């Protein structure tokens, strides 16, 4: 599975919007949105693995704090 597919699934499974995730990892909303576009889109961008890791860790940290 490529990082974009993993990210899309993560967004579906999480309570956070793409905008909230962009804010979590301090990345422009447009960049994060482009990671969710289809490969045939001219705006499609491959999500770097380190960005996916940052999202995963940010969500885990927020969940840890909330508990």
mmCIF file as Biopython writes it, N, C-alpha, C and O atoms, coordinates in Angstrom:
data_model
#
loop_
_atom_site.group_PDB
_atom_site.id
_atom_site.type_symbol
_atom_site.label_atom_id
_atom_site.label_alt_id
_atom_site.label_comp_id
_atom_site.label_asym_id
_atom_site.label_entity_id
_atom_site.label_seq_id
_atom_site.pdbx_PDB_ins_code
_atom_site.Cartn_x
_atom_site.Cartn_y
_atom_site.Cartn_z
_atom_site.occupancy
_atom_site.B_iso_or_equiv
_atom_site.auth_seq_id
_atom_site.auth_asym_id
_atom_site.pdbx_PDB_model_num
ATOM 1   N N  . UNK A ? 1  ? 0.848   -1.188 0.000   1.0 0.0 1  A 1 
ATOM 2   C CA . UNK A ? 1  ? 0.000   0.000  0.000   1.0 0.0 1  A 1 
ATOM 3   C C  . UNK A ? 1  ? 0.888   1.243  0.000   1.0 0.0 1  A 1 
ATOM 4   O O  . UNK A ? 1  ? 1.850   1.323  0.763   1.0 0.0 1  A 1 
ATOM 5   N N  . UNK A ? 2  ? 0.567   2.197  -0.843  1.0 0.0 2  A 1 
ATOM 6   C CA . UNK A ? 2  ? 1.354   3.432  -0.873  1.0 0.0 2  A 1 
ATOM 7   C C  . UNK A ? 2  ? 0.881   4.381  0.224   1.0 0.0 2  A 1 
ATOM 8   O O  . UNK A ? 2  ? -0.228  4.243  0.739   1.0 0.0 2  A 1 
ATOM 9   N N  . UNK A ? 3  ? 1.724   5.336  0.573   1.0 0.0 3  A 1 
ATOM 10  C CA . UNK A ? 3  ? 1.415   6.240  1.675   1.0 0.0 3  A 1 
ATOM 11  C C  . UNK A ? 3  ? 0.104   6.991  1.461   1.0 0.0 3  A 1 
ATOM 12  O O  . UNK A ? 3  ? -0.640  7.203  2.419   1.0 0.0 3  A 1 
ATOM 13  N N  . UNK A ? 4  ? -0.192  7.393  0.245   1.0 0.0 4  A 1 
ATOM 14  C CA . UNK A ? 4  ? -1.446  8.120  -0.008  1.0 0.0 4  A 1 
ATOM 15  C C  . UNK A ? 4  ? -2.656  7.262  0.369   1.0 0.0 4  A 1 
ATOM 16  O O  . UNK A ? 4  ? -3.598  7.751  0.992   1.0 0.0 4  A 1 
ATOM 17  N N  . UNK A ? 5  ? -2.627  5.993  -0.006  1.0 0.0 5  A 1 
ATOM 18  C CA . UNK A ? 5  ? -3.733  5.095  0.331   1.0 0.0 5  A 1 
ATOM 19  C C  . UNK A ? 5  ? -3.837  4.921  1.847   1.0 0.0 5  A 1 
ATOM 20  O O  . UNK A ? 5  ? -4.938  4.924  2.398   1.0 0.0 5  A 1 
ATOM 21  N N  . UNK A ? 6  ? -2.711  4.772  2.511   1.0 0.0 6  A 1 
ATOM 22  C CA . UNK A ? 6  ? -2.705  4.648  3.965   1.0 0.0 6  A 1 
ATOM 23  C C  . UNK A ? 6  ? -3.264  5.913  4.612   1.0 0.0 6  A 1 
ATOM 24  O O  . UNK A ? 6  ? -4.022  5.838  5.580   1.0 0.0 6  A 1 
ATOM 25  N N  . UNK A ? 7  ? -2.891  7.062  4.079   1.0 0.0 7  A 1 
ATOM 26  C CA . UNK A ? 7  ? -3.368  8.328  4.619   1.0 0.0 7  A 1 
ATOM 27  C C  . UNK A ? 7  ? -4.876  8.467  4.434   1.0 0.0 7  A 1 
ATOM 28  O O  . UNK A ? 7  ? -5.580  8.861  5.363   1.0 0.0 7  A 1 
ATOM 29  N N  . UNK A ? 8  ? -5.365  8.152  3.266   1.0 0.0 8  A 1 
ATOM 30  C CA . UNK A ? 8  ? -6.801  8.241  2.999   1.0 0.0 8  A 1 
ATOM 31  C C  . UNK A ? 8  ? -7.573  7.353  3.967   1.0 0.0 8  A 1 
ATOM 32  O O  . UNK A ? 8  ? -8.609  7.762  4.491   1.0 0.0 8  A 1 
ATOM 33  N N  . UNK A ? 9  ? -7.082  6.149  4.208   1.0 0.0 9  A 1 
ATOM 34  C CA . UNK A ? 9  ? -7.743  5.246  5.150   1.0 0.0 9  A 1 
ATOM 35  C C  . UNK A ? 9  ? -7.670  5.807  6.572   1.0 0.0 9  A 1 
ATOM 36  O O  . UNK A ? 9  ? -8.634  5.713  7.333   1.0 0.0 9  A 1 
ATOM 37  N N  . UNK A ? 10 ? -6.536  6.383  6.919   1.0 0.0 10 A 1 
ATOM 38  C CA . UNK A ? 10 ? -6.372  6.984  8.243   1.0 0.0 10 A 1 
ATOM 39  C C  . UNK A ? 10 ? -7.374  8.120  8.449   1.0 0.0 10 A 1 
ATOM 40  O O  . UNK A ? 10 ? -7.973  8.231  9.518   1.0 0.0 10 A 1 
ATOM 41  N N  . UNK A ? 11 ? -7.557  8.955  7.444   1.0 0.0 11 A 1 
ATOM 42  C CA . UNK A ? 11 ? -8.526  10.051 7.532   1.0 0.0 11 A 1 
ATOM 43  C C  . UNK A ? 11 ? -9.938  9.485  7.715   1.0 0.0 11 A 1 
ATOM 44  O O  . UNK A ? 11 ? -10.710 9.992  8.528   1.0 0.0 11 A 1 
ATOM 45  N N  . UNK A ? 12 ? -10.271 8.446  6.966   1.0 0.0 12 A 1 
ATOM 46  C CA . UNK A ? 12 ? -11.601 7.837  7.076   1.0 0.0 12 A 1 
ATOM 47  C C  . UNK A ? 12 ? -11.844 7.270  8.473   1.0 0.0 12 A 1 
ATOM 48  O O  . UNK A ? 12 ? -12.955 7.344  8.999   1.0 0.0 12 A 1 
ATOM 49  N N  . UNK A ? 13 ? -10.790 6.701  9.068   1.0 0.0 13 A 1 
ATOM 50  C CA . UNK A ? 13 ? -10.914 6.046  10.371  1.0 0.0 13 A 1 
ATOM 51  C C  . UNK A ? 13 ? -10.800 7.003  11.553  1.0 0.0 13 A 1 
ATOM 52  O O  . UNK A ? 13 ? -11.120 6.634  12.683  1.0 0.0 13 A 1 
ATOM 53  N N  . UNK A ? 14 ? -10.349 8.223  11.303  1.0 0.0 14 A 1 
ATOM 54  C CA . UNK A ? 14 ? -10.134 9.164  12.404  1.0 0.0 14 A 1 
ATOM 55  C C  . UNK A ? 14 ? -11.288 10.163 12.491  1.0 0.0 14 A 1 
ATOM 56  O O  . UNK A ? 14 ? -12.041 10.337 11.533  1.0 0.0 14 A 1 
ATOM 57  N N  . UNK A ? 15 ? -11.418 10.812 13.637  1.0 0.0 15 A 1 
ATOM 58  C CA . UNK A ? 15 ? -12.463 11.826 13.782  1.0 0.0 15 A 1 
ATOM 59  C C  . UNK A ? 15 ? -12.041 13.200 13.257  1.0 0.0 15 A 1 
ATOM 60  O O  . UNK A ? 15 ? -12.789 14.169 13.387  1.0 0.0 15 A 1 
ATOM 61  N N  . UNK A ? 16 ? -10.841 13.288 12.662  1.0 0.0 16 A 1 
ATOM 62  C CA . UNK A ? 16 ? -10.286 14.574 12.249  1.0 0.0 16 A 1 
ATOM 63  C C  . UNK A ? 16 ? -10.497 14.848 10.764  1.0 0.0 16 A 1 
ATOM 64  O O  . UNK A ? 16 ? -10.495 13.938 9.936   1.0 0.0 16 A 1 
ATOM 65  N N  . UNK A ? 17 ? -10.678 16.108 10.459  1.0 0.0 17 A 1 
ATOM 66  C CA . UNK A ? 17 ? -10.817 16.525 9.066   1.0 0.0 17 A 1 
ATOM 67  C C  . UNK A ? 17 ? -9.424  16.706 8.457   1.0 0.0 17 A 1 
ATOM 68  O O  . UNK A ? 17 ? -8.418  16.725 9.166   1.0 0.0 17 A 1 
ATOM 69  N N  . UNK A ? 18 ? -9.390  16.836 7.161   1.0 0.0 18 A 1 
ATOM 70  C CA . UNK A ? 18 ? -8.117  17.085 6.486   1.0 0.0 18 A 1 
ATOM 71  C C  . UNK A ? 18 ? -7.533  18.417 6.955   1.0 0.0 18 A 1 
ATOM 72  O O  . UNK A ? 18 ? -6.319  18.546 7.118   1.0 0.0 18 A 1 
ATOM 73  N N  . UNK A ? 19 ? -8.384  19.384 7.167   1.0 0.0 19 A 1 
ATOM 74  C CA . UNK A ? 19 ? -7.924  20.690 7.648   1.0 0.0 19 A 1 
ATOM 75  C C  . UNK A ? 19 ? -7.290  20.566 9.032   1.0 0.0 19 A 1 
ATOM 76  O O  . UNK A ? 19 ? -6.242  21.158 9.287   1.0 0.0 19 A 1 
ATOM 77  N N  . UNK A ? 20 ? -7.910  19.811 9.914   1.0 0.0 20 A 1 
ATOM 78  C CA . UNK A ? 20 ? -7.361  19.612 11.256  1.0 0.0 20 A 1 
ATOM 79  C C  . UNK A ? 20 ? -6.027  18.867 11.209  1.0 0.0 20 A 1 
ATOM 80  O O  . UNK A ? 20 ? -5.100  19.186 11.953  1.0 0.0 20 A 1 
ATOM 81  N N  . UNK A ? 21 ? -5.944  17.891 10.341  1.0 0.0 21 A 1 
ATOM 82  C CA . UNK A ? 21 ? -4.698  17.138 10.194  1.0 0.0 21 A 1 
ATOM 83  C C  . UNK A ? 21 ? -3.600  18.044 9.651   1.0 0.0 21 A 1 
ATOM 84  O O  . UNK A ? 21 ? -2.458  17.973 10.105  1.0 0.0 21 A 1 
ATOM 85  N N  . UNK A ? 22 ? -3.930  18.882 8.696   1.0 0.0 22 A 1 
ATOM 86  C CA . UNK A ? 22 ? -2.944  19.821 8.152   1.0 0.0 22 A 1 
ATOM 87  C C  . UNK A ? 22 ? -2.401  20.721 9.268   1.0 0.0 22 A 1 
ATOM 88  O O  . UNK A ? 22 ? -1.200  20.982 9.337   1.0 0.0 22 A 1 
ATOM 89  N N  . UNK A ? 23 ? -3.292  21.185 10.130  1.0 0.0 23 A 1 
ATOM 90  C CA . UNK A ? 23 ? -2.865  22.031 11.254  1.0 0.0 23 A 1 
ATOM 91  C C  . UNK A ? 23 ? -1.992  21.254 12.234  1.0 0.0 23 A 1 
ATOM 92  O O  . UNK A ? 23 ? -1.024  21.796 12.768  1.0 0.0 23 A 1 
ATOM 93  N N  . UNK A ? 24 ? -2.328  19.984 12.474  1.0 0.0 24 A 1 
ATOM 94  C CA . UNK A ? 24 ? -1.551  19.148 13.398  1.0 0.0 24 A 1 
ATOM 95  C C  . UNK A ? 24 ? -0.091  19.060 12.975  1.0 0.0 24 A 1 
ATOM 96  O O  . UNK A ? 24 ? 0.817   19.164 13.799  1.0 0.0 24 A 1 
ATOM 97  N N  . UNK A ? 25 ? 0.116   18.868 11.677  1.0 0.0 25 A 1 
ATOM 98  C CA . UNK A ? 25 ? 1.489   18.661 11.192  1.0 0.0 25 A 1 
ATOM 99  C C  . UNK A ? 25 ? 2.077   19.923 10.557  1.0 0.0 25 A 1 
ATOM 100 O O  . UNK A ? 25 ? 3.131   19.892 9.922   1.0 0.0 25 A 1 
ATOM 101 N N  . UNK A ? 26 ? 1.363   21.029 10.748  1.0 0.0 26 A 1 
ATOM 102 C CA . UNK A ? 26 ? 1.836   22.330 10.273  1.0 0.0 26 A 1 
ATOM 103 C C  . UNK A ? 26 ? 2.238   22.294 8.801   1.0 0.0 26 A 1 
ATOM 104 O O  . UNK A ? 26 ? 3.340   22.684 8.414   1.0 0.0 26 A 1 
ATOM 105 N N  . UNK A ? 27 ? 1.290   21.807 8.002   1.0 0.0 27 A 1 
ATOM 106 C CA . UNK A ? 27 ? 1.474   21.685 6.560   1.0 0.0 27 A 1 
ATOM 107 C C  . UNK A ? 27 ? 0.300   22.388 5.878   1.0 0.0 27 A 1 
ATOM 108 O O  . UNK A ? 27 ? -0.830  22.281 6.355   1.0 0.0 27 A 1 
ATOM 109 N N  . UNK A ? 28 ? 0.535   23.095 4.789   1.0 0.0 28 A 1 
ATOM 110 C CA . UNK A ? 28 ? -0.578  23.777 4.125   1.0 0.0 28 A 1 
ATOM 111 C C  . UNK A ? 28 ? -1.719  22.817 3.778   1.0 0.0 28 A 1 
ATOM 112 O O  . UNK A ? 28 ? -1.500  21.689 3.336   1.0 0.0 28 A 1 
ATOM 113 N N  . UNK A ? 29 ? -2.933  23.301 3.994   1.0 0.0 29 A 1 
ATOM 114 C CA . UNK A ? 29 ? -4.127  22.502 3.707   1.0 0.0 29 A 1 
ATOM 115 C C  . UNK A ? 29 ? -4.111  21.979 2.274   1.0 0.0 29 A 1 
ATOM 116 O O  . UNK A ? 29 ? -4.424  20.811 2.045   1.0 0.0 29 A 1 
ATOM 117 N N  . UNK A ? 30 ? -3.755  22.816 1.313   1.0 0.0 30 A 1 
ATOM 118 C CA . UNK A ? 30 ? -3.753  22.405 -0.101  1.0 0.0 30 A 1 
ATOM 119 C C  . UNK A ? 30 ? -2.824  21.215 -0.338  1.0 0.0 30 A 1 
ATOM 120 O O  . UNK A ? 30 ? -3.137  20.323 -1.127  1.0 0.0 30 A 1 
ATOM 121 N N  . UNK A ? 31 ? -1.694  21.209 0.342   1.0 0.0 31 A 1 
ATOM 122 C CA . UNK A ? 31 ? -0.745  20.093 0.203   1.0 0.0 31 A 1 
ATOM 123 C C  . UNK A ? 31 ? -1.359  18.810 0.714   1.0 0.0 31 A 1 
ATOM 124 O O  . UNK A ? 31 ? -1.304  17.778 0.046   1.0 0.0 31 A 1 
ATOM 125 N N  . UNK A ? 32 ? -1.949  18.872 1.905   1.0 0.0 32 A 1 
ATOM 126 C CA . UNK A ? 32 ? -2.565  17.691 2.497   1.0 0.0 32 A 1 
ATOM 127 C C  . UNK A ? 32 ? -3.739  17.217 1.643   1.0 0.0 32 A 1 
ATOM 128 O O  . UNK A ? 32 ? -3.915  16.015 1.442   1.0 0.0 32 A 1 
ATOM 129 N N  . UNK A ? 33 ? -4.529  18.139 1.149   1.0 0.0 33 A 1 
ATOM 130 C CA . UNK A ? 33 ? -5.658  17.790 0.280   1.0 0.0 33 A 1 
ATOM 131 C C  . UNK A ? 33 ? -5.167  17.093 -0.990  1.0 0.0 33 A 1 
ATOM 132 O O  . UNK A ? 33 ? -5.804  16.153 -1.466  1.0 0.0 33 A 1 
ATOM 133 N N  . UNK A ? 34 ? -4.046  17.546 -1.534  1.0 0.0 34 A 1 
ATOM 134 C CA . UNK A ? 34 ? -3.505  16.926 -2.751  1.0 0.0 34 A 1 
ATOM 135 C C  . UNK A ? 34 ? -3.095  15.476 -2.524  1.0 0.0 34 A 1 
ATOM 136 O O  . UNK A ? 34 ? -3.075  14.686 -3.468  1.0 0.0 34 A 1 
ATOM 137 N N  . UNK A ? 35 ? -2.768  15.116 -1.288  1.0 0.0 35 A 1 
ATOM 138 C CA . UNK A ? 35 ? -2.430  13.725 -0.968  1.0 0.0 35 A 1 
ATOM 139 C C  . UNK A ? 35 ? -3.640  12.811 -1.061  1.0 0.0 35 A 1 
ATOM 140 O O  . UNK A ? 35 ? -3.488  11.591 -1.129  1.0 0.0 35 A 1 
ATOM 141 N N  . UNK A ? 36 ? -4.845  13.384 -1.065  1.0 0.0 36 A 1 
ATOM 142 C CA . UNK A ? 36 ? -6.064  12.568 -1.120  1.0 0.0 36 A 1 
ATOM 143 C C  . UNK A ? 36 ? -6.648  12.490 -2.530  1.0 0.0 36 A 1 
ATOM 144 O O  . UNK A ? 36 ? -7.634  11.787 -2.749  1.0 0.0 36 A 1 
ATOM 145 N N  . UNK A ? 37 ? -6.072  13.180 -3.456  1.0 0.0 37 A 1 
ATOM 146 C CA . UNK A ? 37 ? -6.604  13.198 -4.821  1.0 0.0 37 A 1 
ATOM 147 C C  . UNK A ? 37 ? -6.219  11.920 -5.575  1.0 0.0 37 A 1 
ATOM 148 O O  . UNK A ? 37 ? -5.254  11.243 -5.221  1.0 0.0 37 A 1 
ATOM 149 N N  . UNK A ? 38 ? -6.977  11.611 -6.599  1.0 0.0 38 A 1 
ATOM 150 C CA . UNK A ? 38 ? -6.687  10.455 -7.438  1.0 0.0 38 A 1 
ATOM 151 C C  . UNK A ? 38 ? -5.438  10.683 -8.275  1.0 0.0 38 A 1 
ATOM 152 O O  . UNK A ? 38 ? -5.064  11.819 -8.568  1.0 0.0 38 A 1 
ATOM 153 N N  . UNK A ? 39 ? -4.812  9.600  -8.648  1.0 0.0 39 A 1 
ATOM 154 C CA . UNK A ? 39 ? -3.567  9.690  -9.427  1.0 0.0 39 A 1 
ATOM 155 C C  . UNK A ? 39 ? -3.759  10.370 -10.772 1.0 0.0 39 A 1 
ATOM 156 O O  . UNK A ? 39 ? -2.799  10.874 -11.355 1.0 0.0 39 A 1 
ATOM 157 N N  . UNK A ? 40 ? -4.973  10.389 -11.262 1.0 0.0 40 A 1 
ATOM 158 C CA . UNK A ? 40 ? -5.237  11.023 -12.556 1.0 0.0 40 A 1 
ATOM 159 C C  . UNK A ? 40 ? -5.414  12.540 -12.445 1.0 0.0 40 A 1 
ATOM 160 O O  . UNK A ? 40 ? -5.497  13.233 -13.459 1.0 0.0 40 A 1 
ATOM 161 N N  . UNK A ? 41 ? -5.470  13.049 -11.220 1.0 0.0 41 A 1 
ATOM 162 C CA . UNK A ? 41 ? -5.629  14.491 -11.008 1.0 0.0 41 A 1 
ATOM 163 C C  . UNK A ? 41 ? -4.300  15.214 -11.223 1.0 0.0 41 A 1 
ATOM 164 O O  . UNK A ? 41 ? -3.241  14.705 -10.856 1.0 0.0 41 A 1 
ATOM 165 N N  . UNK A ? 42 ? -4.366  16.391 -11.816 1.0 0.0 42 A 1 
ATOM 166 C CA . UNK A ? 42 ? -3.140  17.173 -12.008 1.0 0.0 42 A 1 
ATOM 167 C C  . UNK A ? 42 ? -2.606  17.707 -10.683 1.0 0.0 42 A 1 
ATOM 168 O O  . UNK A ? 42 ? -1.448  18.115 -10.601 1.0 0.0 42 A 1 
ATOM 169 N N  . UNK A ? 43 ? -3.446  17.706 -9.640  1.0 0.0 43 A 1 
ATOM 170 C CA . UNK A ? 43 ? -3.028  18.182 -8.318  1.0 0.0 43 A 1 
ATOM 171 C C  . UNK A ? 43 ? -2.514  17.059 -7.422  1.0 0.0 43 A 1 
ATOM 172 O O  . UNK A ? 43 ? -2.059  17.323 -6.309  1.0 0.0 43 A 1 
ATOM 173 N N  . UNK A ? 44 ? -2.578  15.817 -7.884  1.0 0.0 44 A 1 
ATOM 174 C CA . UNK A ? 44 ? -2.123  14.665 -7.100  1.0 0.0 44 A 1 
ATOM 175 C C  . UNK A ? 44 ? -0.650  14.824 -6.727  1.0 0.0 44 A 1 
ATOM 176 O O  . UNK A ? 44 ? 0.181   15.193 -7.556  1.0 0.0 44 A 1 
ATOM 177 N N  . UNK A ? 45 ? -0.352  14.541 -5.478  1.0 0.0 45 A 1 
ATOM 178 C CA . UNK A ? 45 ? 1.034   14.540 -5.011  1.0 0.0 45 A 1 
ATOM 179 C C  . UNK A ? 45 ? 1.243   13.300 -4.152  1.0 0.0 45 A 1 
ATOM 180 O O  . UNK A ? 45 ? 0.341   12.890 -3.422  1.0 0.0 45 A 1 
ATOM 181 N N  . UNK A ? 46 ? 2.409   12.711 -4.234  1.0 0.0 46 A 1 
ATOM 182 C CA . UNK A ? 46 ? 2.742   11.567 -3.400  1.0 0.0 46 A 1 
ATOM 183 C C  . UNK A ? 46 ? 3.046   12.071 -1.995  1.0 0.0 46 A 1 
ATOM 184 O O  . UNK A ? 46 ? 3.815   13.016 -1.814  1.0 0.0 46 A 1 
ATOM 185 N N  . UNK A ? 47 ? 2.437   11.433 -1.009  1.0 0.0 47 A 1 
ATOM 186 C CA . UNK A ? 47 ? 2.663   11.810 0.379   1.0 0.0 47 A 1 
ATOM 187 C C  . UNK A ? 47 ? 3.989   11.213 0.842   1.0 0.0 47 A 1 
ATOM 188 O O  . UNK A ? 47 ? 4.194   10.004 0.735   1.0 0.0 47 A 1 
ATOM 189 N N  . UNK A ? 48 ? 4.890   12.047 1.355   1.0 0.0 48 A 1 
ATOM 190 C CA . UNK A ? 48 ? 6.149   11.510 1.873   1.0 0.0 48 A 1 
ATOM 191 C C  . UNK A ? 48 ? 5.885   10.637 3.098   1.0 0.0 48 A 1 
ATOM 192 O O  . UNK A ? 48 ? 4.995   10.927 3.898   1.0 0.0 48 A 1 
ATOM 193 N N  . UNK A ? 49 ? 6.654   9.584  3.235   1.0 0.0 49 A 1 
ATOM 194 C CA . UNK A ? 49 ? 6.488   8.660  4.367   1.0 0.0 49 A 1 
ATOM 195 C C  . UNK A ? 49 ? 6.607   9.397  5.703   1.0 0.0 49 A 1 
ATOM 196 O O  . UNK A ? 49 ? 5.876   9.093  6.645   1.0 0.0 49 A 1 
ATOM 197 N N  . UNK A ? 50 ? 7.525   10.365 5.787   1.0 0.0 50 A 1 
ATOM 198 C CA . UNK A ? 50 ? 7.699   11.076 7.062   1.0 0.0 50 A 1 
ATOM 199 C C  . UNK A ? 50 ? 6.453   11.877 7.433   1.0 0.0 50 A 1 
ATOM 200 O O  . UNK A ? 50 ? 6.181   12.086 8.615   1.0 0.0 50 A 1 
ATOM 201 N N  . UNK A ? 51 ? 5.704   12.323 6.445   1.0 0.0 51 A 1 
ATOM 202 C CA . UNK A ? 51 ? 4.471   13.064 6.721   1.0 0.0 51 A 1 
ATOM 203 C C  . UNK A ? 51 ? 3.404   12.121 7.275   1.0 0.0 51 A 1 
ATOM 204 O O  . UNK A ? 51 ? 2.664   12.482 8.191   1.0 0.0 51 A 1 
ATOM 205 N N  . UNK A ? 52 ? 3.329   10.926 6.722   1.0 0.0 52 A 1 
ATOM 206 C CA . UNK A ? 52 ? 2.376   9.940  7.227   1.0 0.0 52 A 1 
ATOM 207 C C  . UNK A ? 52 ? 2.712   9.582  8.676   1.0 0.0 52 A 1 
ATOM 208 O O  . UNK A ? 52 ? 1.820   9.468  9.517   1.0 0.0 52 A 1 
ATOM 209 N N  . UNK A ? 53 ? 3.981   9.409  8.954   1.0 0.0 53 A 1 
ATOM 210 C CA . UNK A ? 53 ? 4.409   9.110  10.319  1.0 0.0 53 A 1 
ATOM 211 C C  . UNK A ? 53 ? 4.051   10.262 11.253  1.0 0.0 53 A 1 
ATOM 212 O O  . UNK A ? 53 ? 3.593   10.033 12.373  1.0 0.0 53 A 1 
ATOM 213 N N  . UNK A ? 54 ? 4.254   11.485 10.804  1.0 0.0 54 A 1 
ATOM 214 C CA . UNK A ? 54 ? 3.915   12.658 11.617  1.0 0.0 54 A 1 
ATOM 215 C C  . UNK A ? 54 ? 2.422   12.691 11.934  1.0 0.0 54 A 1 
ATOM 216 O O  . UNK A ? 54 ? 2.036   13.008 13.059  1.0 0.0 54 A 1 
ATOM 217 N N  . UNK A ? 55 ? 1.586   12.371 10.960  1.0 0.0 55 A 1 
ATOM 218 C CA . UNK A ? 55 ? 0.140   12.349 11.189  1.0 0.0 55 A 1 
ATOM 219 C C  . UNK A ? 55 ? -0.209  11.264 12.205  1.0 0.0 55 A 1 
ATOM 220 O O  . UNK A ? 55 ? -0.966  11.511 13.143  1.0 0.0 55 A 1 
ATOM 221 N N  . UNK A ? 56 ? 0.331   10.086 12.022  1.0 0.0 56 A 1 
ATOM 222 C CA . UNK A ? 56 ? 0.035   8.977  12.921  1.0 0.0 56 A 1 
ATOM 223 C C  . UNK A ? 56 ? 0.456   9.295  14.355  1.0 0.0 56 A 1 
ATOM 224 O O  . UNK A ? 56 ? -0.290  9.036  15.299  1.0 0.0 56 A 1 
ATOM 225 N N  . UNK A ? 57 ? 1.636   9.847  14.510  1.0 0.0 57 A 1 
ATOM 226 C CA . UNK A ? 57 ? 2.117   10.196 15.849  1.0 0.0 57 A 1 
ATOM 227 C C  . UNK A ? 57 ? 1.309   11.328 16.464  1.0 0.0 57 A 1 
ATOM 228 O O  . UNK A ? 57 ? 1.043   11.317 17.666  1.0 0.0 57 A 1 
ATOM 229 N N  . UNK A ? 58 ? 0.923   12.292 15.666  1.0 0.0 58 A 1 
ATOM 230 C CA . UNK A ? 58 ? 0.118   13.417 16.164  1.0 0.0 58 A 1 
ATOM 231 C C  . UNK A ? 58 ? -1.229  12.929 16.673  1.0 0.0 58 A 1 
ATOM 232 O O  . UNK A ? 58 ? -1.682  13.349 17.738  1.0 0.0 58 A 1 
ATOM 233 N N  . UNK A ? 59 ? -1.865  12.053 15.925  1.0 0.0 59 A 1 
ATOM 234 C CA . UNK A ? 59 ? -3.166  11.525 16.341  1.0 0.0 59 A 1 
ATOM 235 C C  . UNK A ? 59 ? -3.015  10.721 17.629  1.0 0.0 59 A 1 
ATOM 236 O O  . UNK A ? 59 ? -3.826  10.860 18.545  1.0 0.0 59 A 1 
ATOM 237 N N  . UNK A ? 60 ? -1.988  9.884  17.705  1.0 0.0 60 A 1 
ATOM 238 C CA . UNK A ? 60 ? -1.761  9.094  18.926  1.0 0.0 60 A 1 
ATOM 239 C C  . UNK A ? 60 ? -1.512  9.994  20.124  1.0 0.0 60 A 1 
ATOM 240 O O  . UNK A ? 60 ? -2.008  9.718  21.217  1.0 0.0 60 A 1 
ATOM 241 N N  . UNK A ? 61 ? -0.760  11.054 19.940  1.0 0.0 61 A 1 
ATOM 242 C CA . UNK A ? 61 ? -0.452  11.964 21.036  1.0 0.0 61 A 1 
ATOM 243 C C  . UNK A ? 61 ? -1.705  12.691 21.504  1.0 0.0 61 A 1 
ATOM 244 O O  . UNK A ? 61 ? -1.916  12.852 22.707  1.0 0.0 61 A 1 
ATOM 245 N N  . UNK A ? 62 ? -2.527  13.126 20.577  1.0 0.0 62 A 1 
ATOM 246 C CA . UNK A ? 62 ? -3.780  13.799 20.948  1.0 0.0 62 A 1 
ATOM 247 C C  . UNK A ? 62 ? -4.680  12.839 21.724  1.0 0.0 62 A 1 
ATOM 248 O O  . UNK A ? 62 ? -5.280  13.215 22.731  1.0 0.0 62 A 1 
ATOM 249 N N  . UNK A ? 63 ? -4.768  11.602 21.248  1.0 0.0 63 A 1 
ATOM 250 C CA . UNK A ? 63 ? -5.593  10.609 21.933  1.0 0.0 63 A 1 
ATOM 251 C C  . UNK A ? 63 ? -5.055  10.331 23.337  1.0 0.0 63 A 1 
ATOM 252 O O  . UNK A ? 63 ? -5.827  10.149 24.279  1.0 0.0 63 A 1 
ATOM 253 N N  . UNK A ? 64 ? -3.744  10.301 23.469  1.0 0.0 64 A 1 
ATOM 254 C CA . UNK A ? 64 ? -3.124  10.052 24.785  1.0 0.0 64 A 1 
ATOM 255 C C  . UNK A ? 64 ? -3.447  11.203 25.752  1.0 0.0 64 A 1 
ATOM 256 O O  . UNK A ? 64 ? -3.751  10.966 26.921  1.0 0.0 64 A 1 
ATOM 257 N N  . UNK A ? 65 ? -3.382  12.408 25.274  1.0 0.0 65 A 1 
ATOM 258 C CA . UNK A ? 65 ? -3.652  13.569 26.115  1.0 0.0 65 A 1 
ATOM 259 C C  . UNK A ? 65 ? -5.115  13.621 26.541  1.0 0.0 65 A 1 
ATOM 260 O O  . UNK A ? 65 ? -5.428  13.986 27.674  1.0 0.0 65 A 1 
ATOM 261 N N  . UNK A ? 66 ? -6.007  13.253 25.624  1.0 0.0 66 A 1 
ATOM 262 C CA . UNK A ? 66 ? -7.441  13.323 25.888  1.0 0.0 66 A 1 
ATOM 263 C C  . UNK A ? 66 ? -7.879  12.273 26.907  1.0 0.0 66 A 1 
ATOM 264 O O  . UNK A ? 66 ? -8.814  12.504 27.674  1.0 0.0 66 A 1 
ATOM 265 N N  . UNK A ? 67 ? -7.210  11.128 26.917  1.0 0.0 67 A 1 
ATOM 266 C CA . UNK A ? 67 ? -7.592  10.048 27.823  1.0 0.0 67 A 1 
ATOM 267 C C  . UNK A ? 67 ? -7.377  10.449 29.210  1.0 0.0 67 A 1 
ATOM 268 O O  . UNK A ? 67 ? -7.641  9.670  30.126  1.0 0.0 67 A 1 
#
